[in-house]
Amino acid sequence: MTTSGDNSWQTGDPEIDRALSQFMAETAGFEEVRRQIEETRGRGEGANGQVTVEVLATGSLATLRIDPRAMRLGSEVLAETILEAVRQAEEDVTNQMTALTQPLIDPSWGDDRR
């Protein structure tokens, strides 16, 4: 397809051209949401910020930062802290994904939030 400013796709049939124009506008909206999803990262932390994590929309761990002070927590507490930070990050990315995709499923979603 061509850009929205390019009219070379027009067929000359007003009904078909209207439908194609509407389809192209909707497709552009989906493409923007796809781009935003690719950039979405969930964040979580533990031990007062001594452990921070980021996860991608796919659920993959993107970053893990452990402040040297967190080593004093001991291995078991540190492991639990990391897992809790990951759970927070997963919840965060899930909430972001819902906010991005819900309007595509239900266009009236969020009207009461304004």
PECORSUL-V404584 format. One line per field, one symbol per residue. ss: DSSP state (a for helix, b for strand, c for the rest). phi: phi as a letter, one per 30 degrees, with the letter a starting at -180 (. if undefined). A space follows every 50 residues. Layout:
ss->???
phi->???
This chain:
ss->cccccccccccccaaaaaaaaaaaaaaaaaaaaaaaaaacbbbbbbcccc bbbbbbccccbbbbbbcaaaaaacaaaaaaaaaaaaaaaaaaaaaaaaaa aaaaacccccaaac
phi->.cdddccdddcjcedddddddddddddddddddedddecdbcbbbbhhid bbbbbdddjddcbbbbdedddddjdddddddddddddddddddddddddd cedddbeddjedcd
